[in-house]
Amino acid sequence: MSFKYCQHVKENGTLCRSAALRGRDYCYFHLRLRGRRMGMAQARARGERWRVQLPALEDMHAVQAGLMQVLCAGHRQHR
C-alpha cells in the first residue's frame, strides 16, 4: 500500500516525509501550521488583530509548535 508524503520543506532543506493526510499534500502538523499562517496573513491584510493560540505545552513537539507561532506572530507584526 503506497501513500503520499508531506511536502513541507524544513529549514535545513529536507522534506518532512511524514505521511500526508488523505487527499492533501501535507501531514496533520504542517497542514495546521499553514492554516494558522494563512489566518494570520488574512487578519493582517484586513487590519485586524490576530490572537496566537498556543497549544498545551505538554511535550517537546507542542513546545516547538508554540515557539513557531510566537516567532511567526512577532515577525508578521514588525514587517
N, C-alpha and C positions, 0 to 999 in steps of 0.2 A: 504494500500500500504506500503510495507516494503522497507527499504533502508539500505545500509551499512553505518557504522560509521567510521570516521577517526581512523586509528590505531596508530597515533602518541602518544608516551608516554611522558607526560610532566615531567619537572624536579622533581615535587612532587610525581611522580609515577602513576598519574591518566591518563586515556586516554583522548584525545581531545574531542571525542564524537560529533564533528560537522559532518554534512553529507559528506560522501566521494563522490568524483566525480564519475560519471558513469564509470564502468569498472576499477576503481582504488581503492587503499587501503587508500588513504589519501584525505583530504579536499584540496581545492584550495591553501590555505595559506601554508600548510605543504608540499604539492607536490612541490610548487615553492621553498620553503626553502631547501628541499632535492636536487632539481636540482641545486641550487646555490652552495650548499656544494659539490656536485659531480663535478661541473665545476671547483671549486677552487682546489679540490684534483687532478683532471686530469691535470690542468695547473701546479700545483706544481710538479707532477710526471714528467712532460716534462721539468721542469726547467724554465717555463715561468712565467712572472708576471701576476697577477690577479687584475683586476680593480673592486673595490667594487662599485656597482651601487645602490646608496641609493634612496629609494622612496621619493616622495614629503612628507615632514613631516607635513601633514595636520590634523592628528588626532592621538590619543594615540596608535592605532594599528600600524600605519606607523612608529611612533617613536620607538616602541618596535622592529619592524622588522629591522629598521635601526641600532639600537643598537646591535641586534643579529648579523647582518652582519659585523659590525666593530669588535665585540668581536671574531667572528669566524675567520676573516681575520688576526687579531693580534695573535690569538692563533696558527694558522697554520704557521705563519712566524717564530715564536720563537721556534718551535719544532726541 
